Amino acid sequence: MSDMFDHYNGWGWGDWFAMSLMMLLVWGAVAAAVVWAVRAVRGEPRPPGPRQDSAEQVLAQRYARGEIDEDEYRRRSEVLRTSGRVTRS
């Protein structure tokens, strides 16, 4: 009878290591779930998506990069203003 308890019921160091690792994983999963739940309940804002530039801003950027000349910039800018498609941010 005492022979059975001498070796921790047949468990070796590998079994104890595996059991410890599993406990760490379980508690890590529990902690991650709690953090996720708290953030979901508090409704933390998410980072904003990609910024949408207005048509006038895109036109100004193209002019600044030298893709269009001043005459074309003025002409297209006027078209945007008269057509009502300019959105100010």
C-alpha positions as CSV (number, residue, x, y, z in Angstrom):
1,M,0.0,0.0,0.0
2,S,2.8,2.5,0.8
3,D,4.3,1.6,-2.6
4,M,1.4,3.3,-4.3
5,F,2.0,6.7,-2.7
6,D,5.7,6.8,-3.0
7,H,5.7,8.0,-6.6
8,Y,2.7,10.4,-6.6
9,N,0.5,7.8,-8.0
10,G,2.8,7.3,-11.0
11,W,3.0,10.9,-12.1
12,G,6.4,12.1,-13.4
13,W,7.8,15.5,-13.8
14,G,6.4,15.8,-17.3
15,D,2.9,15.2,-16.1
16,W,3.2,17.9,-13.5
17,F,4.7,20.3,-16.1
18,A,1.8,19.6,-18.5
19,M,-0.8,20.1,-15.7
20,S,0.8,23.4,-14.7
21,L,0.9,24.6,-18.3
22,M,-2.8,23.8,-18.7
23,M,-3.7,25.7,-15.6
24,L,-1.8,28.8,-16.9
25,L,-3.6,28.5,-20.2
26,V,-7.0,28.2,-18.5
27,W,-6.5,31.2,-16.1
28,G,-5.1,33.2,-19.1
29,A,-8.3,32.4,-21.0
30,V,-10.4,33.4,-18.1
31,A,-8.5,36.7,-17.7
32,A,-8.8,37.5,-21.4
33,A,-12.6,36.8,-21.3
34,V,-13.0,39.1,-18.4
35,V,-11.1,41.9,-20.1
36,W,-13.0,41.4,-23.3
37,A,-16.4,41.5,-21.4
38,V,-15.5,44.6,-19.5
39,R,-14.5,46.4,-22.7
40,A,-17.6,45.3,-24.4
41,V,-19.9,46.5,-21.6
42,R,-18.1,49.9,-21.3
43,G,-18.3,50.4,-25.0
44,E,-14.8,51.6,-25.5
45,P,-14.5,53.5,-28.8
46,R,-12.8,51.8,-31.6
47,P,-10.0,53.4,-33.6
48,P,-11.5,55.4,-36.5
49,G,-11.4,53.9,-39.9
50,P,-9.5,55.3,-42.9
51,R,-10.1,59.0,-43.3
52,Q,-12.2,60.1,-46.3
53,D,-10.9,63.3,-47.9
54,S,-13.3,65.6,-49.6
55,A,-13.1,66.1,-53.3
56,E,-11.6,69.6,-52.8
57,Q,-8.9,68.2,-50.5
58,V,-8.0,65.5,-53.0
59,L,-7.8,68.2,-55.8
60,A,-5.5,70.4,-53.6
61,Q,-3.3,67.4,-52.9
62,R,-3.0,66.6,-56.6
63,Y,-2.1,70.3,-57.3
64,A,0.5,70.2,-54.5
65,R,2.1,67.1,-55.9
66,G,2.3,68.7,-59.3
67,E,0.0,66.3,-61.0
68,I,-2.2,69.1,-62.3
69,D,-1.3,72.7,-63.2
70,E,-2.9,75.9,-61.7
71,D,-5.4,76.4,-64.5
72,E,-6.7,72.9,-64.2
73,Y,-6.8,73.2,-60.4
74,R,-8.9,76.4,-60.6
75,R,-11.2,75.0,-63.3
76,R,-11.9,71.8,-61.4
77,S,-12.3,73.6,-58.1
78,E,-14.9,75.9,-59.7
79,V,-16.8,72.9,-61.1
80,L,-16.8,71.3,-57.6
81,R,-18.1,74.5,-56.0
82,T,-20.9,75.1,-58.6
83,S,-22.0,71.5,-58.6
84,G,-22.4,71.4,-54.8
85,R,-20.3,68.3,-54.5
86,V,-17.8,69.9,-52.1
87,T,-18.0,68.4,-48.6
88,R,-16.3,70.3,-45.9
89,S,-14.8,68.3,-43.0
